[in-house]
Amino acid sequence: MTTAQQMPDILSAEFAADPYSAYRVMREEAPLIWHEATKSYIVSRYEDVERAFKDGASFSTDNYTWQIEPVHGRTILQMSGREHAVRRALVAPAFRGSDLREKFLPVIERNARELIDAFRTTGTADLVDAFATRFPVNVIADMLGLDKADHDKFHRWYTSVIAFLGNLSGDPEVTAAGHRTREEFAEYMIPIIRRRRENPGDDLLSTLCAAEVDGVRMSDEDIKAFCSLLLAAGGETTDKAIAALFANLLTHPDQLAAVRADRSLIDRAFAETLRYTPPVHMIMRQTTTEVALSGGTIPAGATVTCLIGAANRDPERYRNPDAFDIFRDDLTTTTAFSAAADHLAFALGRHFCVGALLARAEVEIGVNQLLDAMPDVRLADGAEIVEQGVFTRGPKAVPVTFTPAG
C-alpha cells in the first residue's frame, strides 16, 4: 500500500490548487493510500467509492460520531437499521412529491426572484456573492418558517459548520467556532421548536414536529439536529452546485447557448456539474470488517476517505472524464437525483441525500430565473474561474456581465 508521502498530499497547497491532477495520479498509481495526518485510508476509484457507499455490511457511518456530531448533534446520518428507516420516513415526505411541489416551490421561486431583483438592472454581478451563497440558505430558513431577519445569522452558522467539517488539518480555532455554533444554534432553535409544537403552522418545522411513524415522533433534539444538518448540507451543496453549473456553462459557451435555448437541458447541466465539479469532494465512512479494495486491504474499524471528486472522473467509468459535456451518454440524467444515480455526488445506498430533489428544484428554478434576467450573460472581461476548497469545493467568484433589464 502507498503512503501519503509518496503521493500528492490532500492537505497541501498544491492539492488545494488543483486536486484533479492529484486524483489522476492516485487512481492510476495508488488507489489505496494510508494518510497519517487524517488517520484514514484514501480511496479514489469509482468502483471502490461506490462500494463504500452501497455496501452497508462492510461500511458504516460510525465515523460521524466524531466528524459531525460535535456541530450538529446526533443526526439521521449516524443511524442504521430500523432507527434510520423510521427517522428517514419521518423527514423524507417533506422533500418529495406534493409537499415539495405545493409548499416549497413558491418559496424557492420567491427567494430566487428577490435576490435577482437586487442586481437585474445593474448589468454586472458576482453570481457567488449575489446569489449562490444566499439562495439555498434563505430557502431553508423560509421553509422552516423562520424570521427572514435571521438569515445573516443562519449564513454565519452555516459557514462555521462547513469550515468545521472541512477542517482536515485540525485548526483549533475552527474547531472551537464549530462547537460555539452548535450551542448558539440550539439556543436559537429549541425554543422555536417548542413554540411550534404548541402553535403549528404550514411550514417544514411544524411538519417535522407533527410527523409520526410507527408511533415514533422526533424529539426536540432530533429536530434541531436535522435542521442543523439541513442548513449545512442543503446550503453548501446547492450553493456550490449553482455557482459551478454557471462557471461550467460560461466557459463552454456552446453548451450555455444550448441550455438557454432548451431549458429542459438544465437537468443535464446539473447532473454533469455534479459529476465534473461536485460540491462535496470527499465523504468519510468506517469499515465494520476487513475489506479488500483496489490496491490492498483495509482493516476493520478504520476511517476511509472516499474521494468523490476523483471517482466521478474515473476513465474506467466515464469516457473523456475531464471534459464537461452535458450531452454525454454515459451519465443517466433520469436517475441523477435518485438513489439509482450513476454519479456519486449525493452518495448512494441508504444514506443517499434526502434533499436531492429539493436541490434539483432549487437549481432548476434558480438557473431558469437567472437566464431569464440575463439572456446574454457572459463572463466578465478578463475573469478567470478559480475553485477553492478541499472537503467541499466550488468557484470563489463567478463575475458576469449582461445587458441590464430595462
SEKOL-665533 format. One record per residue (C-alpha): residue in three letters; x, y, z. Coordinates in pm, whole numbers, padded with zeros to 5 digits, always signed. Example, Ala and Ser with C-alpha at 12.3 -4.5 7.8 and 13.67 -1.06 7.14 Angstrom:
BEGIN
ALA+01230-00450+00780;SER+01367-00106+00714;
***
This chain:
BEGIN
MET+00000+00000+00000;THR+00120+00351-00085;THR+00172+00610+00188;ALA+00078+00975+00156;GLN+00446+01078+00150;GLN+00478+00928-00199;MET+00160+01089-00331;PRO+00009+01440-00360;ASP-00100+01524-00005;ILE-00469+01617+00030;LEU-00369+01877+00293;SER-00111+02052+00071;ALA-00148+02386-00104;GLU-00068+02216-00435;PHE-00359+01976-00390;ALA-00597+02258-00296;ALA-00496+02449-00610;ASP-00557+02153-00844;PRO-00695+01833-00692;TYR-00787+01687-01031;SER-00425+01625-01133;ALA-00363+01455-00797;TYR-00678+01246-00838;ARG-00546+01113-01170;VAL-00218+01003-01012;MET-00399+00841-00719;ARG-00642+00645-00938;GLU-00366+00521-01167;GLU-00081+00456-00924;ALA-00219+00441-00569;PRO-00592+00367-00546;LEU-00549+00298-00173;ILE-00335+00530+00041;TRP-00275+00540+00416;HIS-00286+00908+00519;GLU-00124+00955+00857;ALA-00238+01314+00922;THR-00608+01228+00894;LYS-00559+00868+01018;SER-00758+00743+00724;TYR-00734+00527+00414;ILE-00793+00725+00094;VAL-00977+00559-00196;SER-01015+00724-00537;ARG-01153+00479-00792;TYR-01522+00479-00884;GLU-01579+00110-00804;ASP-01427+00148-00456;VAL-01612+00468-00360;GLU-01938+00324-00497;ARG-01888+00014-00283;ALA-01813+00219+00030;PHE-02148+00397-00014;LYS-02360+00095-00111;ASP-02213-00194+00092;GLY-02383-00139+00427;ALA-02249-00469+00561;SER-01884-00358+00528;PHE-01904+00021+00566;SER-02087+00231+00824;THR-02129+00599+00915;ASP-01997+00543+01270;ASN-01722+00797+01192;TYR-01985+01072+01204;THR-01983+01042+01584;TRP-01659+01240+01589;GLN-01687+01406+01249;ILE-02027+01579+01256;GLU-02194+01515+01594;PRO-01984+01786+01764;VAL-02152+02052+01546;HIS-02494+01903+01464;GLY-02573+01668+01749;ARG-02672+01309+01664;THR-02832+01306+01320;ILE-03003+01064+01085;LEU-02666+01014+00912;GLN-02533+00820+01211;MET-02832+00590+01243;SER-02875+00245+01096;GLY-03135-00032+01080;ARG-03486+00043+01197;GLU-03388+00363+01377;HIS-03256+00505+01050;ALA-03553+00376+00848;VAL-03807+00535+01083;ARG-03623+00871+01104;ARG-03585+00884+00727;ALA-03955+00801+00685;LEU-04037+01090+00919;VAL-03844+01353+00721;ALA-03845+01226+00360;PRO-04207+01313+00263;ALA-04135+01685+00302;PHE-03865+01667+00034;ARG-04055+01497-00247;GLY-04394+01475-00416;SER-04683+01704-00330;ASP-04521+01871-00027;LEU-04225+01981-00234;ARG-04443+02100-00523;GLU-04721+02270-00331;LYS-04548+02408-00024;PHE-04194+02479-00126;LEU-04175+02560-00498;PRO-04336+02903-00434;VAL-04081+02961-00153;ILE-03794+02873-00388;GLU-03932+03093-00669;ARG-03981+03391-00437;ASN-03633+03370-00287;ALA-03467+03344-00629;ARG-03663+03643-00757;GLU-03583+03860-00453;LEU-03209+03800-00486;ILE-03208+03857-00863;ASP-03412+04178-00827;ALA-03116+04329-00641;PHE-02890+04310-00948;ARG-03102+04256-01259;THR-03077+04626-01357;THR-02705+04665-01287;GLY-02551+04477-01580;THR-02287+04313-01360;ALA-02287+04062-01074;ASP-02078+03805-00896;LEU-02313+03508-00903;VAL-02144+03354-00597;ASP-02177+03655-00367;ALA-02501+03798-00505;PHE-02693+03475-00549;ALA-02546+03129-00486;THR-02427+03170-00126;ARG-02757+03329-00016;PHE-03021+03145-00214;PRO-03033+02795-00056;VAL-02983+02924+00300;ASN-03269+03171+00254;VAL-03488+02895+00109;ILE-03421+02664+00404;ALA-03489+02938+00661;ASP-03816+03018+00482;MET-03915+02651+00454;LEU-03867+02616+00829;GLY-04080+02925+00885;LEU-03802+03125+01048;ASP-03764+03501+01063;LYS-03609+03650+00749;ALA-03425+03896+00972;ASP-03220+03598+01096;HIS-03088+03500+00750;ASP-02747+03659+00814;LYS-02721+03464+01139;PHE-02803+03144+00950;HIS-02542+03222+00690;ARG-02277+03270+00960;TRP-02369+02941+01131;TYR-02367+02754+00805;THR-02024+02892+00712;SER-01888+02791+01054;VAL-02023+02435+01030;ILE-01882+02383+00680;ALA-01543+02511+00797;PHE-01555+02261+01088;LEU-01637+01969+00859;GLY-01359+02063+00620;ASN-01103+02120+00896;LEU-00885+01826+00793;SER-00572+01986+00941;GLY-00734+02025+01285;ASP-00713+02405+01328;PRO-00823+02457+01694;GLU-00989+02794+01624;VAL-01209+02642+01354;THR-01296+02355+01590;ALA-01388+02596+01871;ALA-01603+02806+01637;GLY-01789+02491+01529;HIS-01863+02398+01891;ARG-01987+02752+01961;THR-02217+02731+01660;ARG-02379+02413+01790;GLU-02455+02587+02121;GLU-02584+02905+01956;PHE-02799+02712+01711;ALA-02953+02503+01992;GLU-03028+02815+02199;TYR-03200+02964+01895;MET-03388+02659+01765;ILE-03510+02467+02072;PRO-03746+02744+02195;ILE-03882+02789+01840;ILE-03942+02412+01810;ARG-04132+02413+02142;ARG-04346+02708+02034;ARG-04417+02542+01700;ARG-04536+02225+01877;GLU-04794+02435+02063;ASN-04890+02653+01765;PRO-04815+02463+01443;GLY-04818+02638+01108;ASP-04786+02531+00747;ASP-04406+02518+00748;LEU-04149+02238+00745;LEU-04069+02280+01114;SER-04434+02221+01205;THR-04442+01918+00974;LEU-04137+01772+01149;CYS-04291+01839+01491;ALA-04612+01655+01396;ALA-04463+01369+01192;GLU-04522+01021+01333;VAL-04423+00675+01201;ASP-04499+00353+01389;GLY-04579+00556+01699;VAL-04241+00733+01689;ARG-04210+01112+01683;MET-03896+01321+01664;SER-03770+01477+01986;ASP-03678+01846+02011;GLU-03312+01743+01987;ASP-03382+01523+01681;ILE-03550+01813+01503;LYS-03279+02062+01599;ALA-03006+01826+01475;PHE-03191+01768+01148;CYS-03239+02142+01094;SER-02869+02197+01158;LEU-02782+01923+00909;LEU-03029+02062+00654;LEU-02882+02411+00686;ALA-02523+02294+00631;ALA-02573+02010+00383;GLY-02856+02176+00192;GLY-02691+02515+00186;GLU-02336+02423+00094;THR-02412+02173-00179;THR-02672+02378-00366;ASP-02469+02696-00323;LYS-02162+02543-00485;ALA-02361+02347-00745;ILE-02531+02659-00884;ALA-02204+02852-00892;ALA-02022+02559-01057;LEU-02302+02499-01307;PHE-02279+02859-01428;ALA-01899+02853-01425;ASN-01904+02537-01639;LEU-02159+02674-01886;LEU-01993+03017-01914;THR-01663+02852-02001;HIS-01840+02630-02257;PRO-02045+02890-02448;ASP-02189+02639-02697;GLN-02342+02440-02411;LEU-02466+02759-02243;ALA-02639+02852-02572;ALA-02799+02507-02586;VAL-02933+02535-02230;ARG-03057+02889-02291;ALA-03249+02768-02597;ASP-03382+02450-02435;ARG-03437+02480-02061;SER-03511+02108-02030;LEU-03131+02069-02057;ILE-03088+02226-01710;ASP-03120+01877-01557;ARG-02841+01753-01783;ALA-02623+02052-01697;PHE-02682+01997-01324;ALA-02612+01621-01343;GLU-02292+01677-01541;THR-02183+01950-01298;LEU-02235+01708-01007;ARG-02007+01462-01186;TYR-01747+01703-01321;THR-01717+01953-01034;PRO-01911+01806-00738;PRO-01978+02038-00441;VAL-01859+01771-00195;HIS-01524+01617-00290;MET-01482+01374-00004;ILE-01702+01182+00239;MET-01580+00950+00513;ARG-01700+00604+00606;GLN-01584+00348+00864;THR-01519-00020+00794;THR-01716-00270+01000;THR-01499-00561+00885;GLU-01176-00615+00694;VAL-01233-00503+00335;ALA-01032-00576+00018;LEU-01037-00290-00232;SER-00822-00184-00528;GLY-00465-00164-00407;GLY-00493-00355-00080;THR-00691-00438+00231;ILE-00839-00205+00491;PRO-00872-00335+00848;ALA-01198-00332+01044;GLY-01279-00014+01233;ALA-01074+00211+01001;THR-01175+00552+00867;VAL-01199+00562+00488;THR-01185+00893+00299;CYS-01384+00845-00021;LEU-01274+01088-00292;ILE-01594+01167-00482;GLY-01410+01424-00693;ALA-01168+01155-00811;ALA-01422+00875-00856;ASN-01651+01097-01067;ARG-01365+01140-01317;ASP-01260+00777-01334;PRO-01191+00687-01701;GLU-01294+00329-01620;ARG-01646+00466-01565;TYR-01673+00772-01793;ARG-01536+00843-02140;ASN-01320+01154-02160;PRO-01395+01224-01791;ASP-01201+01552-01772;ALA-01433+01713-02028;PHE-01755+01893-01929;ASP-02021+01759-02164;ILE-02391+01790-02086;PHE-02465+01562-02383;ARG-02254+01267-02268;ASP-02436+00934-02294;ASP-02262+00760-02003;LEU-02438+00966-01733;THR-02808+00896-01679;THR-03000+01219-01621;THR-03332+01049-01547;THR-03188+00882-01235;ALA-02931+01151-01144;PHE-03137+01278-00848;SER-03235+00939-00706;ALA-03062+00657-00522;ALA-03013+00493-00864;ALA-02777+00774-00970;ASP-02461+00675-01156;HIS-02259+00968-01028;LEU-02150+00979-00662;ALA-02210+01342-00563;PHE-02517+01261-00348;ALA-02358+00940-00212;LEU-02554+00617-00273;GLY-02727+00345-00073;ARG-02937+00403+00235;HIS-02768+00735+00312;PHE-02838+00880-00033;CYS-02903+01253+00006;VAL-03260+01302+00127;GLY-03260+01656-00015;ALA-03159+01566-00373;LEU-03498+01658-00520;LEU-03502+01984-00325;ALA-03158+02068-00467;ARG-03282+01983-00816;ALA-03584+02212-00772;GLU-03366+02497-00644;VAL-03120+02461-00932;GLU-03393+02437-01195;ILE-03577+02744-01066;GLY-03263+02945-00989;VAL-03098+02877-01327;ASN-03421+02949-01517;GLN-03472+03281-01341;LEU-03107+03382-01383;LEU-03116+03305-01757;ASP-03442+03500-01790;ALA-03289+03800-01613;MET-02958+03779-01803;PRO-03033+03640-02151;ASP-02691+03744-02286;VAL-02490+03661-01971;ARG-02115+03615-02021;LEU-01803+03602-01807;ALA-01675+03947-01716;ASP-01380+04059-01930;GLY-01055+03912-01803;ALA-01233+03700-01542;GLU-01090+03361-01456;ILE-01282+03099-01261;VAL-01083+02989-00955;GLU-01212+02698-00746;GLN-01145+02682-00373;GLY-01193+02422-00103;VAL-01081+02066-00037;PHE-01361+01888+00155;THR-01621+02095-00029;ARG-01519+02286-00340;GLY-01661+02546-00573;PRO-01585+02868-00760;LYS-01456+03153-00545;ALA-01638+03401-00769;VAL-01832+03396-01096;PRO-01821+03759-01219;VAL-02058+03817-01512;THR-02179+04099-01733;PHE-02512+04122-01914;THR-02748+04374-02065;PRO-02945+04512-01768;ALA-03322+04473-01763;GLY-03491+04790-01876;
***
